[in-house]
């Protein structure tokens, strides 16, 4: 723990920068050695600004100790560049994150077929359905979906992976204990329980504008490639693509309508050589030979219908009332298997949560959640605000 204190002392120093901090450690051996070194040794190791020198002269470890306390209080773990579990994919970057804070299950990223999936915060229904479908299929094929948990397509990418029953990684532009945006709280909790929340910012750090472009280099750095689904001009997703290209990663892009501003960035990338992507197999085929034990099978066929993903209503809008509409669905559901019939008849003309459907049908929770995912992908049911399901009558 004492050695960790020096890592946090150096990583939280203003004016230092990841590159200079790494140069100091390379020259002097450890953050603890940096702490006890003199100014001549610092200057000999790397070029330093006056602000960085001022920080190095300050031997107070109060901030580092506060961070340790916050980590303990919030259940946050710490990974430093000296740890064996630190990904070599990140270590090779020009500006690798010096320290990583995480919640959930840490992965051996260098052994994983990880893919960054990113897009606009204001997607079209087409973009949302593509993000959900492709992420579901890619995760089902064994790929790890990495995104930024932003509203819009990032959230859809994480959700697709979770509905496939697979893990997903959220790289945040705030502390790992901070839910941003607040509307993604349930998604955050699901990822923390079944995947990994990762950040280079210590607990309690609020999201700032400069954090998100920096965060994007980690999304691409952890991944073999990055898939863009909708990215209008100026989109942060295009910053992620630029990082990917600088890092030697593959860039995939989904085409959209020729009139769609949201897809303009994707079209530009395709013109410049990005891999045109219309199905999960377009991605899987690039990596199957490298990771045959991770991506052994062909990508699952896409669902018969595009999933219908509805935008959440504005916060001030009144939530839909849950009165049950009397609808005779007996004939409509005859073609389905018995368990699926029970789920659809339970929903009927109302809006019901997954827990309510489980309670009404008496079916096992994993079965109900799996069936709901497939029904949504097939366009038979849709999910509305509050994680409630409606039958598309």
N, C-alpha and C positions, 0 to 999 in steps of 0.2 A: 504493500500500500504506500510506503514511503517513496518508492521509486515512481509510482504513478503520480504522486503529487507534483513531481518535477515535470512530467509530461504535460500536465494541465497548466502549470505555471508558464511553460514556454508556449503552449498552443493558444493560450488566451491573451498573449501579449500583443498590445496594439502596435501596428507599424512593422511587425515582424514578417508576416507572409509565410506561406507553407514552404516555398522554395528555399528561402534563407534559413528557416528553422531546420530543414533537412540537411542543408550544407553544414550548419553548425554541428549537428549530431554526427554527420559523416566524418567531420574533422576531429571532433573531441570524444566521440564514442557513445555518449548518452546525454539525455537532458540533465541528469544530475551533474555530470562533468561540466556541462555548459553553465549550470548554476554556480558552480564553485570556481570557474575559470576567471581570468582577468581580462581587461579590455584589449590588451595586446593579442591575446589568443583569439578573442572574438573577431577582431579586425583581420587577423591572418587567415581565418577560416572562410570569410565571405565579406562582400561589400554590404555595409549596414547603414541605414539612415540614422539621423540623430534621434528620431523617435524610437527606433528599435534599440539603440544604445541606452537611451534613458530607461526603457523597459527592462533591459538586462541588468542595469545597475540596481533596479528595485528588487530587493530580495524578499519582499513580503510574499508569503504563500497563502494569504487569507482568501483570495479569490479561488485558488485551487481547492482549498479545504471546503469552501462553500459549495463548490461544484460536486465534490465527493459526497457531501451531506445530502445535496439534492438528488444525486443518483441513488443513494441509499433509500431516500424517502419515496422516490417515484418508481423504484424497481428497475432502474436503468443500468445497463451494463456498459463497460468501456472496453474498446479495442484500440490498441496503439500500433504504430508501424513496426514495433519490435516483436509483436506477438506473432506466433506461427500461423494463427488463423487469419491474419491480415491478408486480403486478396492481392496476389501478385499483379493482377490486372490493374488494380489501383496504384500499387507501388510504382509501376512503370510510367505513370502519368507525369507530365511536367510539373503539375501542382497537385500532388496527391494529398488527400485529406490526412492531416497529421494524427488526429484522434477521431475515432468514430464512437458515437453513442447509439445504443440500440436496445430495443425491446422485442421479445419474441425469440425465435429460434435462428441462430446464426448458421448460415450455409457455407459450404466449401465452394465458393464461387468459381474458383479456377477449375473445378471439376463439373460445373453445371452449364447446361445449354441455356443461358439466360438471355432474354430479349427485352430491350426497352420498348415500351409501347406508349406513345405520347400523342397529344393532339390539343386542339383548342379547348379553352374553357367554355366556349359558347357554341357547341356543336349543333348541327342539324339532326333531325331524327335519323337520317341516313347514317351520319357519322356515329351516332350512339349505337345503332343496331350493328354496324360493322365492327365497332370496338368490342362490343359484348360478344358477338359471334366468333370473331377471330381469336380473341383472348381465350375464350372457352375452348376452342378447338386446339390452339397452340399448347395450352396448359394440359389438355387431355393427352396430347402427344408427348408430354414429358418436358416441355420447355418451361422455364421459370419466368414469369411475367414481372418486369421491373417498371415501375412508374412513379409519379410524384404525388399521388393522392390529391391533386388539385380537383376542383369541380369540373364537370364536363367529361372529356374523354379519358383522362387519367382514372377517374372514379369508375367509369365503365370497364376499363381494362382490368382493374383490380377485381371488380365484381364478377367479370367473366371467368377469371381464374378460380375464384372462390367457389363459384357455382359448379365448376368442374371437379370440385373436391380437392383442389391442389393448392399449394402454397403460392404466395405472391409477396413481392418486396416493395415497400413504399419508402422512397427517399425524400425526406422532408426538408423544407427550407426554413425550419424553425426547430425548437427543441423537440426531442422525441416524445416528450410528455404533453406537448401542445397540439391540440386538435385544430387544424386549419385547412380548409374553412370549417366553421363550427357545424355546418349542416352535414359534414361527413363523419360525425361522431360514431355512429353505428358501424360504418365501414372501418374506421380506425380501430375500433374494438375487435372487429372480426379479424383484421389483419394481424393485430397484436397477438390474438389467440391462435391463429392458424398459419401465420407467416412471419414477416420480419418488418419492423419499423426501424429505419436507419437515418442518422443525421450526423453532420460534422459539428453541429451546434449543441452546446450543453443544455440540460434541462432548464426550462423557464424562458428560453430565448424566443421572443416573438418573431413572427415572419416579417422580414423587411424586403423591400424591392430588390436590393443587391444580392440577397441570399438565393433567390430562385435561379438566376443564370448560373451561379456557382454550383448550386445543387444539381443542375442538369449535367455537368461534366461527370458526376458520380453515377447518374443513371446510365449514361453511355459507357462509362469506364468499367462498370460491373458486367456489362453485356457484350455478347458477341456482335450484336448489331442493334439497330434502332428502327422501329416501324412507326411511320407517321401516317395518321389516318385522315385528319383534317387539320390544315395549318394555313390560315390566312397570312398575308404579308405582315411581318412584324411579330408573328406568334413566337412565344417562348419555345414551342416545339421545334422551330427552325434553328434556334440556338442549340438545342440538343443535337440536331442533325449536324450542325457545324462542329460541335465537340466530337461527335462520332467520327467524322471525316478526319479531323486532326489526330485522333487516336488510332486511326487505321481500322475502324470498325465498319461493318457493312451498314448501308442505309437502304431501307425498304420504304416504299410509299404506295398508298392506296389511291387510285384515281377516283375522281368524282365527276360531276357534271361539268361540261366545258364552261357553263355560265356561273359556276359556284365560286364565290370569293373564298369560301372556307377551304376549298381544295386547291386554290391557286398555288400555294407553297408546295404542295405535293406534286403538282404538274411540273413546276419548275425543277424540282429535284429529279423527277423522272427524265426530263429532257437532258439533265446534266449527268445521267448515268445511274441514278438510284434504281433498285430492282423493283419493277412494277409488281404489285402484289394484289391479287384478287381472291386468293384463298390461302388457307394455312399451309398447304403443301408447297406453295411458292417459297415459304420461309424454311419449313422443315427439310426440304430437299437440299438446301445449302449446307446443312449441318449434320445430316444423318450419318455421313461417312466419318465425321470427326467424333461424334457421340453416339455410336450404334447402340450402346447400353442405355442411353437416355432417350433416344428417339428411335425405337426399334420398328414401329409400325407406321403405316401410311396415315396421313392426317384423316380424321373422320370426315365423312361426307357432310357438306353443309346442310342445315335443316331445310325442310321443304319450303318454308316461308321465312322471310326476313323477320327477326324478332321485332315486336312493336314496343319500343321504349318511349314512354311519354315523359316530357319535361315536368319536373316538379312545379306545382303552382307557386306563385309569389307568396311570400310569407304572410302578407296581409290577407290573402284569399282564405275564405272559410274552407276548412277541410270537408271533403264529401261526407254526407251523412250516411250512416250505415243501416238505414232501414232496409229490410229484405223485400225485394220485388218478387212477387210470385211469378215464377217462370217454370213451365213444364219442359224439362230438358231430357226426359226419359228417352224419347226417340233420338234426340240429337247425340246422345252419348253411347248408344247401343254398340257402335263399332269399336269402342275402346275396351282395353283389358279391364277386369273388375276393379282393381285398385285405382286405376285412373278414373273410372266411372264414379267411384265413391268420392274422389277429390273434386271432380267437376260438379257433381250433384251437391256437394257440401257448399261450394262457392255459390252456385245458383246465380241469382241476379244481384247478389250483394258484393261488398268488398270485404275480404277477410284476410287476416294476417296468417302467416305460416303456423304460428302456435294455435290459432283458433281452428285451422283446418285439421291439424294433428289431433286436437281435442275432440272435434266433431266426428272425424272418421275413425279414430282409434287405431290408426295405422302407425308404424314406427316412424320416428322423426326423420331418419336418414332417407327412408323410402319416399316420404312426402316431399322433402326438399329436392331430392333428385327428380321426381316426377314434375314438380313445379318448374324446375329449370328447363326440362325438355319441353314442357307445354308452352313455356314462354318463348323458347327458341323456335318452336313450330308456329308461333303466332296464335295459339289457342287461348292463352291467357296473357294478361299484361299486368305489370306491377305499377302501382300508383304510389302517391306519397304515403309515408308511414309504413312502407314495406307491406302493403296490402295487395291482394291479388283480385282481379276481376276477370270474369269469363268474357271473351270477345264474342258477344252474341251476334 
